[in-house]
Amino acid sequence: MAVFDSLQPLAFGNYRIPFEEYEVTFEGRHYIHEFPHANGGAPEKLGRKVLVFHVDGRIDDALIGDAYKGNWPDTANFLRLMAQTQETDVLTIPTVGMIPMFLAVYKEKRKSTQSSGFNISCDFIEDPSDGFVGDQIAKLDTNAMTSAMSGYELQLIKNQLTMTDKEKDLFDSIMDLASDIQGLRDQFQLYSALVEAKFASLFTMIQEADANAKWLSRPENASGLEAFLALWDSVRTAYEDKMQKGAQLLSFTVPRDETLQQVSTDIYGNTTHAEDLLGLNAITDPFRIKAGTAIRYYPLAA
């Protein structure tokens, strides 16, 4: 018996979908930073997109076997209804697992030469709102930080602060990193590990500037100091909010050679989070994850 013969059948909710072929799309967000007169660019990884699933199947009352009894009209009516209501249900993908999804597009096509049944085409989109970490990981309020950053940049220009080359380099790094965080405000709502790392780095650089930058003590730079302290306070508040309210990444060690679905069951008690684990870990073969592999995961909300 082939390995794939033991997989669960393709189904949406309680309705099996006989398919000719299907396609699963795994895609990550990214942004390429490009700089004048510099070859290439600097890619920045912004987290994964939602899972997209396309299937070409068939509705036909002539299908053999009890598994597809009621394929016409029950399955067809169910899919038509779900496409119109966009209600979320569990889509079982044989090679991936059970994923909460909604039916975004449903098409029927019948040729005049077909004696019975018709072909269908379905596009499903993942809906993690009920399933994973979106609501439990801290969404940071960066409005105050926005104001502080803007004000700080204006103060630097307005007052022409006198700094050494080393101080200028440090503050250029601070402003570049602050701008990066600003650019991510609408990306993944600041719950990614990437943003957490950026906040930690920015906080560390501001502490270094406070400890070593001599310009902070110059009277003529008083207004710039005020803006700098406002920036520091807003970043500290946002970072502490992330550390206190945000769900922390944990690590699970795979006890034996397992599939990704089995690892999801080990951690969460079911297979519905296999795709979430795939987005957090560099897994080359989801059908065989070797014993001893460290799997990063977010704990579910209580």
Backbone as CSV, one residue per row, in Angstrom:
resi,resn,N_x,N_y,N_z,CA_x,CA_y,CA_z,C_x,C_y,C_z
1,MET,0.852,-1.197,0.000,0.000,0.000,0.000,0.885,1.244,0.000
2,ALA,0.608,2.192,-0.900,1.366,3.433,-0.978,1.074,4.295,0.236
3,VAL,2.038,5.172,0.572,1.868,6.046,1.741,0.612,6.891,1.615
4,PHE,0.355,7.421,0.428,-0.780,8.332,0.257,-2.126,7.628,0.375
5,ASP,-2.132,6.300,0.257,-3.395,5.566,0.375,-3.972,5.642,1.780
6,SER,-3.124,5.933,2.767,-3.579,5.985,4.158,-4.000,7.386,4.595
7,LEU,-3.893,8.356,3.704,-4.241,9.728,4.068,-5.754,9.910,4.137
8,GLN,-6.177,10.908,4.913,-7.601,11.210,5.007,-8.099,11.759,3.674
9,PRO,-9.372,11.516,3.331,-9.908,12.018,2.059,-10.124,13.528,2.106
10,LEU,-10.114,14.151,0.947,-10.403,15.572,0.851,-11.862,15.813,1.230
11,ALA,-12.090,16.720,2.168,-13.459,16.986,2.613,-13.557,18.399,3.164
12,PHE,-14.721,18.992,2.998,-15.036,20.296,3.587,-16.185,20.069,4.553
13,GLY,-15.920,20.291,5.843,-16.917,19.920,6.838,-17.099,18.412,6.809
14,ASN,-18.337,17.962,6.686,-18.631,16.527,6.625,-18.840,16.024,5.200
15,TYR,-18.514,16.850,4.205,-18.796,16.496,2.810,-17.498,16.223,2.061
16,ARG,-17.356,15.004,1.586,-16.185,14.645,0.804,-16.267,15.259,-0.592
17,ILE,-15.104,15.639,-1.112,-15.043,16.247,-2.438,-14.181,15.359,-3.331
18,PRO,-14.775,14.646,-4.279,-13.966,13.859,-5.223,-13.202,14.810,-6.145
19,PHE,-11.894,14.681,-6.213,-11.103,15.666,-6.955,-10.297,15.020,-8.077
20,GLU,-10.034,15.829,-9.104,-9.124,15.435,-10.177,-7.711,15.905,-9.849
21,GLU,-7.595,17.110,-9.308,-6.313,17.627,-8.848,-6.554,18.787,-7.893
22,TYR,-5.580,19.037,-7.031,-5.674,20.206,-6.169,-4.303,20.854,-6.023
23,GLU,-4.316,22.079,-5.553,-3.086,22.858,-5.432,-3.133,23.663,-4.132
24,VAL,-2.079,23.553,-3.329,-1.973,24.304,-2.085,-0.881,25.352,-2.249
25,THR,-1.181,26.593,-1.866,-0.207,27.671,-2.005,0.293,28.114,-0.637
26,PHE,1.594,27.949,-0.413,2.259,28.449,0.782,3.084,29.664,0.346
27,GLU,2.817,30.802,0.949,3.511,32.024,0.528,3.815,32.897,1.734
28,GLY,4.973,33.521,1.717,5.366,34.412,2.804,5.401,35.855,2.357
29,ARG,5.056,36.760,3.269,5.199,38.186,2.984,6.677,38.552,3.018
30,HIS,7.056,39.488,2.188,8.425,39.971,2.225,8.488,41.356,1.590
31,TYR,9.542,42.053,1.920,9.776,43.362,1.304,11.262,43.461,0.986
32,ILE,11.597,43.911,-0.215,12.982,44.053,-0.630,13.397,45.513,-0.491
33,HIS,14.310,45.783,0.442,14.867,47.133,0.583,15.960,47.306,-0.462
34,GLU,15.835,48.351,-1.279,16.834,48.620,-2.307,17.484,49.975,-2.034
35,PHE,18.775,50.064,-2.328,19.541,51.257,-2.016,20.237,51.762,-3.278
36,PRO,20.300,53.089,-3.449,20.941,53.655,-4.651,22.393,53.200,-4.790
37,HIS,22.753,52.850,-6.017,24.140,52.498,-6.366,24.643,51.260,-5.635
38,ALA,23.747,50.443,-5.138,24.143,49.205,-4.466,23.508,48.025,-5.185
39,ASN,24.334,47.032,-5.496,23.802,45.853,-6.174,22.891,45.055,-5.245
40,GLY,21.904,44.411,-5.833,21.009,43.566,-5.051,20.113,44.357,-4.121
41,GLY,19.734,43.725,-3.041,18.847,44.362,-2.065,18.867,43.574,-0.770
42,ALA,18.127,44.092,0.204,18.070,43.440,1.516,16.649,42.948,1.752
43,PRO,16.403,41.637,1.604,15.043,41.125,1.832,14.685,41.126,3.306
44,GLU,13.451,41.500,3.602,12.953,41.479,4.972,11.744,40.559,5.025
45,LYS,11.776,39.588,5.912,10.711,38.597,6.014,9.647,39.093,6.982
46,LEU,8.390,39.095,6.541,7.305,39.703,7.309,6.236,38.704,7.755
47,GLY,6.563,37.424,7.743,5.570,36.444,8.190,4.804,35.838,7.023
48,ARG,4.130,34.760,7.270,3.452,34.053,6.190,2.086,34.655,5.863
49,LYS,1.652,34.427,4.630,0.299,34.772,4.232,-0.642,33.634,4.621
50,VAL,-1.943,33.864,4.458,-2.900,32.802,4.728,-2.755,31.711,3.670
51,LEU,-3.103,30.503,4.056,-3.042,29.369,3.151,-4.157,29.488,2.109
52,VAL,-3.816,29.205,0.850,-4.792,29.231,-0.249,-4.830,27.832,-0.872
53,PHE,-6.044,27.347,-1.118,-6.215,25.988,-1.621,-7.165,26.013,-2.813
54,HIS,-6.733,25.408,-3.920,-7.575,25.310,-5.119,-7.788,23.845,-5.465
55,VAL,-9.022,23.482,-5.807,-9.319,22.098,-6.172,-10.245,22.066,-7.384
56,ASP,-9.937,21.161,-8.285,-10.823,20.851,-9.410,-11.427,19.484,-9.122
57,GLY,-12.755,19.440,-8.984,-13.425,18.200,-8.604,-14.620,17.895,-9.475
58,ARG,-15.490,17.048,-8.932,-16.632,16.591,-9.727,-17.825,16.305,-8.828
59,ILE,-18.993,16.676,-9.330,-20.265,16.331,-8.705,-20.979,15.366,-9.643
60,ASP,-21.287,14.166,-9.122,-21.881,13.163,-9.999,-22.547,12.093,-9.141
61,ASP,-23.828,11.830,-9.388,-24.523,10.818,-8.609,-24.142,9.408,-9.047
62,ALA,-23.319,9.305,-10.097,-22.899,7.990,-10.588,-21.608,7.513,-9.923
63,LEU,-21.034,8.329,-9.004,-19.810,7.908,-8.321,-20.067,6.650,-7.494
64,ILE,-19.119,5.751,-7.531,-19.289,4.453,-6.881,-18.767,4.516,-5.440
65,GLY,-19.500,3.887,-4.534,-19.039,3.764,-3.153,-19.873,4.580,-2.188
66,ASP,-20.044,4.057,-0.981,-20.837,4.746,0.036,-20.201,6.064,0.474
67,ALA,-18.883,6.181,0.325,-18.184,7.391,0.769,-18.703,8.632,0.043
68,TYR,-19.152,8.463,-1.207,-19.617,9.605,-1.990,-21.121,9.566,-2.237
69,LYS,-21.832,8.785,-1.439,-23.291,8.757,-1.542,-23.853,10.138,-1.199
70,GLY,-24.701,10.656,-2.023,-25.244,11.995,-1.811,-24.384,13.093,-2.400
71,ASN,-23.349,12.716,-3.160,-22.512,13.712,-3.837,-23.387,14.668,-4.644
72,TRP,-24.392,14.125,-5.277,-25.438,14.937,-5.904,-26.774,14.516,-5.284
73,PRO,-27.541,15.489,-4.753,-27.294,16.943,-4.795,-26.706,17.519,-3.498
74,ASP,-26.514,16.667,-2.466,-26.191,17.197,-1.137,-24.885,17.992,-1.107
75,THR,-23.805,17.396,-1.639,-22.510,18.074,-1.612,-22.548,19.359,-2.415
76,ALA,-23.188,19.302,-3.582,-23.290,20.498,-4.421,-24.045,21.609,-3.709
77,ASN,-25.161,21.283,-3.080,-25.944,22.300,-2.366,-25.166,22.888,-1.190
78,PHE,-24.407,22.026,-0.502,-23.608,22.492,0.631,-22.545,23.483,0.168
79,LEU,-21.846,23.140,-0.903,-20.792,24.019,-1.409,-21.367,25.336,-1.928
80,ARG,-22.492,25.288,-2.581,-23.142,26.519,-3.064,-23.486,27.433,-1.897
81,LEU,-24.037,26.841,-0.842,-24.428,27.615,0.331,-23.200,28.225,1.016
82,MET,-22.142,27.422,1.181,-20.951,27.909,1.873,-20.247,29.012,1.100
83,ALA,-20.343,28.964,-0.224,-19.734,30.029,-1.031,-20.470,31.349,-0.849
84,GLN,-21.776,31.257,-0.647,-22.565,32.481,-0.487,-22.495,33.055,0.924
85,THR,-22.430,32.186,1.916,-22.418,32.662,3.306,-21.004,32.931,3.810
86,GLN,-19.989,32.357,3.147,-18.576,32.471,3.554,-18.362,32.000,4.996
87,GLU,-19.148,31.039,5.400,-18.987,30.478,6.742,-17.738,29.599,6.790
88,THR,-17.013,29.689,7.877,-15.779,28.913,8.038,-16.086,27.508,8.540
89,ASP,-15.414,26.524,7.935,-15.505,25.144,8.386,-14.128,24.508,8.207
90,VAL,-13.977,23.286,8.642,-12.681,22.613,8.548,-12.533,21.960,7.176
91,LEU,-11.460,22.331,6.482,-11.120,21.686,5.220,-10.018,20.667,5.498
92,THR,-10.287,19.412,5.183,-9.285,18.361,5.366,-8.533,18.180,4.057
93,ILE,-7.244,18.547,4.074,-6.389,18.406,2.898,-5.517,17.169,3.131
94,PRO,-5.622,16.157,2.297,-4.951,14.883,2.572,-3.470,15.010,2.898
95,THR,-2.739,15.853,2.193,-1.287,15.938,2.385,-0.851,17.033,3.348
96,VAL,-1.809,17.763,3.910,-1.461,18.869,4.809,-2.072,18.698,6.190
97,GLY,-3.394,18.525,6.233,-4.068,18.390,7.515,-5.413,19.083,7.507
98,MET,-5.921,19.349,8.691,-7.239,19.964,8.855,-7.056,21.450,9.152
99,ILE,-7.566,22.305,8.261,-7.337,23.743,8.349,-8.680,24.473,8.329
100,PRO,-8.930,25.412,9.258,-10.157,26.227,9.179,-10.093,27.124,7.937
101,MET,-11.085,26.979,7.048,-11.079,27.753,5.798,-12.505,28.124,5.418
102,PHE,-12.613,29.103,4.518,-13.929,29.417,3.947,-13.836,29.312,2.431
103,LEU,-14.981,29.054,1.819,-15.044,28.864,0.370,-15.228,30.230,-0.296
104,ALA,-14.164,30.716,-0.926,-14.195,32.053,-1.513,-14.785,32.059,-2.914
105,VAL,-14.514,30.998,-3.695,-15.013,30.926,-5.090,-15.483,29.497,-5.352
106,TYR,-16.680,29.369,-5.910,-17.215,28.064,-6.301,-17.776,28.176,-7.715
107,LYS,-17.299,27.303,-8.628,-17.755,27.335,-10.016,-18.217,25.946,-10.447
108,GLU,-19.256,25.918,-11.270,-19.730,24.678,-11.871,-19.588,24.780,-13.389
109,LYS,-19.162,23.675,-14.016,-19.010,23.682,-15.466,-19.374,22.308,-16.009
110,ARG,-20.336,22.294,-16.924,-20.753,21.036,-17.529,-20.672,21.132,-19.043
111,LYS,-20.093,20.096,-19.662,-20.001,20.043,-21.118,-21.207,19.286,-21.677
112,SER,-21.545,19.603,-22.904,-22.712,18.962,-23.527,-22.492,17.475,-23.752
113,THR,-21.224,17.071,-23.750,-20.922,15.655,-23.991,-20.985,14.814,-22.714
114,GLN,-21.148,15.481,-21.563,-21.215,14.741,-20.307,-22.611,14.176,-20.103
115,SER,-22.678,12.858,-19.905,-23.987,12.210,-19.738,-24.537,12.409,-18.333
116,SER,-23.652,12.607,-17.367,-24.109,12.848,-16.001,-23.066,13.663,-15.253
117,GLY,-23.534,14.409,-14.277,-22.625,15.173,-13.432,-22.023,16.387,-14.109
118,PHE,-21.184,17.096,-13.344,-20.503,18.285,-13.871,-19.232,18.519,-13.068
119,ASN,-18.349,19.313,-13.634,-17.083,19.626,-12.989,-17.251,20.844,-12.076
120,ILE,-16.473,20.868,-11.009,-16.503,22.023,-10.112,-15.078,22.532,-9.892
121,SER,-14.989,23.808,-9.563,-13.709,24.448,-9.254,-13.911,25.278,-7.991
122,CYS,-13.076,25.056,-6.976,-13.243,25.733,-5.688,-11.939,26.389,-5.242
123,ASP,-12.056,27.587,-4.704,-10.930,28.279,-4.086,-11.246,28.494,-2.610
124,PHE,-10.410,27.936,-1.733,-10.575,28.084,-0.293,-9.480,28.991,0.255
125,ILE,-9.829,29.777,1.264,-8.869,30.656,1.917,-8.891,30.384,3.416
126,GLU,-7.716,30.267,3.993,-7.597,29.991,5.420,-8.220,31.103,6.252
127,ASP,-8.908,30.715,7.317,-9.471,31.669,8.268,-8.968,31.308,9.662
128,PRO,-7.840,31.910,10.097,-7.267,31.543,11.394,-7.916,32.241,12.571
129,SER,-8.983,33.007,12.343,-9.559,33.822,13.417,-10.022,32.988,14.601
130,ASP,-10.446,31.740,14.347,-10.901,30.891,15.438,-9.836,29.885,15.876
131,GLY,-8.709,29.865,15.149,-7.828,28.749,15.359,-6.482,29.003,15.984
132,PHE,-5.929,30.253,15.876,-4.547,30.336,16.310,-4.275,31.592,17.101
133,VAL,-3.198,32.273,16.802,-2.622,33.211,17.762,-2.980,34.671,17.495
134,GLY,-3.785,34.970,16.511,-4.025,36.355,16.155,-4.517,37.227,17.281
135,ASP,-5.416,36.683,18.121,-6.009,37.500,19.178,-5.258,37.423,20.502
136,GLN,-4.302,36.502,20.594,-3.673,36.323,21.892,-2.308,36.983,21.987
137,ILE,-1.692,37.296,20.835,-0.379,37.918,20.870,-0.568,39.432,20.839
138,ALA,0.216,40.148,21.636,-0.013,41.574,21.854,-0.013,42.357,20.550
139,LYS,-1.023,43.174,20.373,-1.061,44.144,19.287,-0.643,45.473,19.898
140,LEU,0.507,45.988,19.502,1.077,47.143,20.182,0.435,48.439,19.687
141,ASP,0.204,49.345,20.610,-0.301,50.668,20.272,0.895,51.575,20.007
142,THR,1.138,51.900,18.744,2.327,52.676,18.404,2.010,54.132,18.078
143,ASN,0.818,54.593,18.425,0.479,55.987,18.123,1.427,56.963,18.812
144,ALA,1.715,56.708,20.093,2.609,57.594,20.825,4.011,57.532,20.241
145,MET,4.422,56.348,19.836,5.750,56.195,19.271,5.857,56.916,17.940
146,THR,4.772,56.899,17.165,4.758,57.612,15.898,5.019,59.091,16.110
147,SER,4.321,59.670,17.056,4.474,61.090,17.352,5.886,61.400,17.820
148,ALA,6.423,60.541,18.687,7.758,60.785,19.222,8.815,60.695,18.127
149,MET,8.667,59.717,17.237,9.646,59.573,16.167,9.610,60.767,15.232
150,SER,8.423,61.168,14.850,8.306,62.304,13.943,8.867,63.567,14.574
151,GLY,8.507,63.771,15.846,8.997,64.950,16.547,10.501,64.929,16.698
152,TYR,11.043,63.763,16.938,12.489,63.645,17.111,13.222,63.965,15.814
153,GLU,12.727,63.449,14.700,13.355,63.735,13.414,13.336,65.232,13.124
154,LEU,12.208,65.892,13.391,12.098,67.333,13.156,13.066,68.111,14.034
155,GLN,13.213,67.670,15.272,14.120,68.365,16.184,15.560,68.241,15.709
156,LEU,15.935,67.107,15.209,17.292,66.921,14.724,17.598,67.893,13.594
157,ILE,16.640,68.046,12.684,16.836,68.959,11.553,16.820,70.412,12.019
158,LYS,15.844,70.738,12.851,15.639,72.127,13.275,16.821,72.671,14.062
159,ASN,17.352,71.893,14.982,18.373,72.385,15.900,19.801,72.100,15.442
160,GLN,19.948,71.350,14.325,21.285,71.066,13.816,22.207,70.600,14.944
161,LEU,21.822,69.514,15.561,22.553,69.001,16.720,24.013,68.717,16.366
162,THR,24.888,69.106,17.270,26.313,68.873,17.100,26.671,67.514,17.689
163,MET,27.151,66.598,16.830,27.502,65.260,17.288,28.794,64.815,16.618
164,THR,29.470,63.886,17.251,30.652,63.276,16.642,30.195,62.295,15.565
165,ASP,31.152,61.866,14.742,30.814,60.918,13.687,30.256,59.614,14.272
166,LYS,30.833,59.155,15.378,30.364,57.931,16.008,28.943,58.098,16.526
167,GLU,28.649,59.291,17.127,27.297,59.558,17.614,26.309,59.634,16.462
168,LYS,26.740,60.237,15.353,25.865,60.331,14.179,25.536,58.935,13.646
169,ASP,26.543,58.065,13.592,26.306,56.702,13.106,25.294,55.978,13.994
170,LEU,25.445,56.143,15.308,24.527,55.481,16.234,23.102,55.991,16.049
171,PHE,22.960,57.302,15.906,21.608,57.856,15.772,21.003,57.598,14.400
172,ASP,21.862,57.475,13.394,21.346,57.041,12.091,20.771,55.631,12.205
173,SER,21.468,54.759,12.939,20.986,53.387,13.121,19.673,53.371,13.896
174,ILE,19.584,54.233,14.918,18.350,54.311,15.703,17.182,54.737,14.824
175,MET,17.391,55.765,14.003,16.289,56.264,13.183,15.931,55.275,12.078
176,ASP,16.935,54.576,11.515,16.637,53.574,10.487,15.784,52.444,11.060
177,LEU,16.162,51.969,12.260,15.415,50.880,12.879,14.020,51.334,13.292
178,ALA,13.927,52.571,13.802,12.609,53.108,14.162,11.713,53.212,12.932
179,SER,12.309,53.629,11.817,11.528,53.732,10.573,11.067,52.358,10.102
180,ASP,11.942,51.339,10.272,11.555,49.972,9.899,10.326,49.521,10.687
181,ILE,10.336,49.802,11.997,9.196,49.409,12.839,7.948,50.162,12.414
182,GLN,8.110,51.438,12.079,6.972,52.221,11.594,6.385,51.592,10.343
183,GLY,7.262,51.130,9.444,6.783,50.533,8.207,6.056,49.227,8.407
184,LEU,6.271,48.585,9.565,5.623,47.307,9.854,4.347,47.448,10.662
185,ARG,3.925,48.664,10.950,2.764,48.862,11.824,1.522,48.167,11.285
186,ASP,1.366,48.157,9.971,0.179,47.545,9.381,0.464,46.137,8.850
187,GLN,1.654,45.637,9.092,2.011,44.305,8.635,1.937,43.328,9.800
188,PHE,0.987,42.422,9.761,0.867,41.370,10.766,0.579,41.936,12.143
189,GLN,0.177,43.204,12.204,-0.237,43.882,13.437,0.776,43.728,14.570
190,LEU,2.048,43.738,14.184,3.142,43.729,15.166,3.106,42.536,16.106
191,TYR,2.613,41.367,15.633,2.779,40.246,16.532,3.881,39.285,16.123
192,SER,4.691,39.611,15.171,5.706,38.651,14.753,6.954,38.720,15.616
193,ALA,7.694,37.621,15.600,8.964,37.587,16.318,9.941,38.590,15.727
194,LEU,9.797,38.888,14.424,10.649,39.873,13.767,10.535,41.226,14.451
195,VAL,9.299,41.672,14.701,9.095,42.980,15.313,9.590,42.994,16.755
196,GLU,9.374,41.888,17.458,9.867,41.799,18.828,11.379,41.973,18.850
197,ALA,12.080,41.350,17.905,13.534,41.474,17.842,13.955,42.899,17.517
198,LYS,13.199,43.552,16.634,13.522,44.938,16.277,13.331,45.870,17.470
199,PHE,12.256,45.662,18.227,12.041,46.476,19.428,13.182,46.295,20.414
200,ALA,13.610,45.052,20.599,14.696,44.786,21.547,15.980,45.474,21.102
201,SER,16.278,45.422,19.788,17.484,46.065,19.276,17.416,47.577,19.416
202,LEU,16.250,48.145,19.114,16.082,49.595,19.220,16.229,50.051,20.667
203,PHE,15.625,49.304,21.562,15.713,49.641,22.983,17.171,49.609,23.451
204,THR,17.932,48.610,23.001,19.343,48.488,23.376,20.168,49.651,22.830
205,MET,19.915,50.047,21.584,20.667,51.154,20.985,20.382,52.473,21.690
206,ILE,19.114,52.690,22.076,18.773,53.924,22.788,19.472,53.960,24.142
207,GLN,19.541,52.817,24.822,20.268,52.753,26.088,21.751,53.065,25.889
208,GLU,22.330,52.573,24.791,23.731,52.844,24.488,23.949,54.333,24.223
209,ALA,23.011,54.946,23.501,23.119,56.381,23.224,23.053,57.185,24.511
210,ASP,22.179,56.789,25.395,22.045,57.502,26.665,23.320,57.385,27.496
211,ALA,23.973,56.233,27.418,25.157,56.004,28.248,26.417,56.662,27.680
212,ASN,26.501,56.782,26.338,27.767,57.183,25.734,27.737,58.480,24.926
213,ALA,26.577,58.949,24.533,26.520,60.121,23.659,26.687,61.418,24.459
214,LYS,27.757,62.153,24.150,28.055,63.378,24.901,27.112,64.521,24.541
215,TRP,26.496,64.460,23.360,25.638,65.576,22.943,24.446,65.739,23.873
216,LEU,24.079,64.665,24.572,22.914,64.726,25.455,23.107,65.734,26.589
217,SER,24.362,65.986,26.936,24.622,66.895,28.062,24.857,68.334,27.635
218,ARG,24.822,68.621,26.321,25.068,69.978,25.854,23.801,70.821,25.987
219,PRO,23.879,71.992,26.632,22.689,72.833,26.864,21.969,73.220,25.574
220,GLU,22.720,73.466,24.491,22.085,73.901,23.242,21.235,72.807,22.602
221,ASN,21.384,71.589,23.095,20.614,70.480,22.537,19.454,70.066,23.435
222,ALA,19.001,70.984,24.268,17.955,70.642,25.243,16.679,70.173,24.570
223,SER,16.279,70.845,23.495,15.029,70.457,22.835,15.176,69.094,22.172
224,GLY,16.360,68.809,21.616,16.601,67.499,21.035,16.605,66.415,22.089
225,LEU,17.137,66.741,23.285,17.132,65.783,24.384,15.709,65.431,24.793
226,GLU,14.840,66.445,24.816,13.443,66.204,25.185,12.774,65.244,24.200
227,ALA,13.047,65.444,22.907,12.468,64.559,21.897,13.050,63.152,22.014
228,PHE,14.353,63.075,22.309,15.005,61.783,22.471,14.402,61.004,23.642
229,LEU,14.165,61.691,24.758,13.572,61.027,25.920,12.146,60.571,25.635
230,ALA,11.412,61.361,24.830,10.047,60.959,24.451,10.074,59.689,23.609
231,LEU,11.049,59.629,22.700,11.201,58.423,21.887,11.537,57.225,22.760
232,TRP,12.482,57.404,23.669,12.910,56.326,24.559,11.732,55.820,25.391
233,ASP,10.943,56.737,25.939,9.824,56.342,26.789,8.778,55.572,25.998
234,SER,8.488,56.016,24.781,7.461,55.346,23.985,7.923,53.955,23.551
235,VAL,9.202,53.821,23.185,9.725,52.510,22.795,9.742,51.573,24.001
236,ARG,10.164,52.083,25.167,10.182,51.263,26.377,8.782,50.763,26.712
237,THR,7.784,51.666,26.625,6.408,51.284,26.936,5.909,50.202,25.974
238,ALA,6.174,50.393,24.675,5.722,49.421,23.675,6.425,48.087,23.859
239,TYR,7.725,48.128,24.147,8.484,46.878,24.312,8.019,46.117,25.547
240,GLU,7.809,46.813,26.653,7.338,46.152,27.870,5.941,45.591,27.679
241,ASP,5.106,46.297,26.896,3.761,45.812,26.607,3.839,44.506,25.830
242,LYS,4.762,44.448,24.884,4.942,43.229,24.096,5.409,42.073,24.976
243,MET,6.360,42.344,25.863,6.909,41.291,26.703,5.901,40.790,27.726
244,GLN,5.034,41.689,28.223,4.085,41.309,29.268,2.823,40.676,28.705
245,LYS,2.336,41.205,27.577,1.049,40.765,27.044,1.176,39.757,25.907
246,GLY,2.295,39.748,25.253,2.432,38.906,24.083,2.694,37.462,24.439
247,ALA,2.166,36.582,23.628,2.468,35.168,23.798,3.909,34.925,23.371
248,GLN,4.647,34.159,24.146,6.044,33.922,23.858,6.209,32.628,23.060
249,LEU,7.159,32.650,22.144,7.463,31.439,21.397,8.046,30.388,22.331
250,LEU,7.509,29.180,22.268,8.023,28.071,23.049,8.665,27.050,22.108
251,SER,9.318,26.062,22.682,9.993,25.046,21.873,9.561,23.650,22.307
252,PHE,9.299,22.800,21.316,8.914,21.413,21.557,9.915,20.506,20.839
253,THR,10.423,19.517,21.537,11.371,18.573,20.939,10.620,17.328,20.466
254,VAL,10.726,17.036,19.200,10.020,15.885,18.619,10.605,14.599,19.220
255,PRO,9.764,13.770,19.844,10.282,12.588,20.565,10.693,11.439,19.658
256,ARG,10.115,11.383,18.456,10.417,10.293,17.523,10.155,10.828,16.112
257,ASP,10.515,10.109,15.093,10.219,10.529,13.731,8.704,10.634,13.571
258,GLU,8.215,11.816,13.211,6.778,12.040,13.105,6.456,12.894,11.892
259,THR,5.185,12.851,11.479,4.693,13.779,10.469,4.341,15.108,11.140
260,LEU,4.161,16.129,10.329,3.802,17.439,10.876,2.448,17.382,11.588
261,GLN,1.523,16.592,11.063,0.219,16.448,11.704,0.357,15.808,13.087
262,GLN,1.256,14.830,13.208,1.467,14.194,14.512,2.091,15.169,15.514
263,VAL,3.002,16.017,15.038,3.605,17.018,15.914,2.542,18.009,16.397
264,SER,1.649,18.424,15.488,0.563,19.312,15.865,-0.307,18.673,16.941
265,THR,-0.568,17.376,16.796,-1.366,16.658,17.796,-0.627,16.578,19.132
266,ASP,0.688,16.347,19.081,1.486,16.302,20.310,1.380,17.612,21.089
267,ILE,1.426,18.734,20.370,1.473,20.050,21.019,0.082,20.546,21.393
268,TYR,-0.869,20.441,20.446,-2.182,21.064,20.624,-3.322,20.078,20.863
269,GLY,-3.070,18.801,20.617,-4.128,17.818,20.801,-4.936,17.551,19.555
270,ASN,-4.622,18.226,18.433,-5.312,17.993,17.162,-4.376,18.390,16.025
271,THR,-4.826,18.134,14.795,-3.964,18.382,13.624,-4.192,19.751,12.989
272,THR,-5.083,20.570,13.563,-5.494,21.801,12.883,-4.419,22.872,12.848
273,HIS,-3.321,22.702,13.579,-2.294,23.748,13.624,-1.025,23.348,12.880
274,ALA,-1.125,22.339,12.034,0.041,21.906,11.263,0.572,23.034,10.390
275,GLU,-0.329,23.766,9.756,0.099,24.848,8.876,0.749,25.984,9.660
276,ASP,0.242,26.270,10.871,0.851,27.312,11.696,2.280,26.933,12.066
277,LEU,2.511,25.665,12.390,3.855,25.201,12.727,4.765,25.279,11.505
278,LEU,4.206,25.025,10.350,4.986,25.091,9.114,5.458,26.517,8.849
279,GLY,4.616,27.495,9.218,4.986,28.891,9.015,6.029,29.398,9.994
280,LEU,6.179,28.711,11.129,7.124,29.159,12.159,8.456,28.417,12.117
281,ASN,8.520,27.330,11.346,9.710,26.489,11.371,10.171,26.154,9.952
282,ALA,11.466,25.969,9.805,12.038,25.590,8.508,11.965,24.069,8.374
283,ILE,10.810,23.585,7.956,10.576,22.141,7.841,10.688,21.743,6.372
284,THR,11.655,20.887,6.060,11.871,20.496,4.664,10.975,19.349,4.234
285,ASP,10.631,18.465,5.173,9.788,17.312,4.844,8.705,17.156,5.911
286,PRO,7.489,17.660,5.656,6.425,17.574,6.663,5.944,16.158,6.928
287,PHE,6.370,15.197,6.094,5.953,13.811,6.292,6.953,13.022,7.139
288,ARG,8.120,13.637,7.393,9.094,12.961,8.254,9.963,14.012,8.937
289,ILE,9.556,14.368,10.150,10.346,15.276,10.969,11.136,14.415,11.947
290,LYS,12.433,14.530,11.912,13.289,13.612,12.658,13.211,13.846,14.162
291,ALA,13.392,12.756,14.914,13.423,12.825,16.374,14.524,13.780,16.824
292,GLY,14.203,14.580,17.845,15.174,15.543,18.355,15.065,16.920,17.735
293,THR,14.233,17.068,16.688,14.061,18.370,16.054,13.331,19.325,17.004
294,ALA,13.833,20.543,17.137,13.188,21.554,17.979,12.159,22.313,17.144
295,ILE,10.909,22.282,17.569,9.807,22.932,16.861,9.344,24.153,17.671
296,ARG,9.386,25.325,17.057,8.898,26.530,17.717,7.386,26.621,17.577
297,TYR,6.709,27.062,18.627,5.261,27.188,18.540,4.773,28.240,19.536
298,TYR,3.589,28.786,19.235,2.920,29.705,20.168,1.898,28.913,20.975
299,PRO,1.824,29.137,22.283,0.782,28.472,23.069,-0.579,29.061,22.727
300,LEU,-1.603,28.239,22.800,-2.959,28.714,22.537,-3.434,29.588,23.682
301,ALA,-4.334,30.532,23.374,-4.899,31.380,24.417,-5.760,30.538,25.357
302,ALA,-5.765,30.933,26.608,-6.589,30.205,27.596,-8.038,30.418,27.292
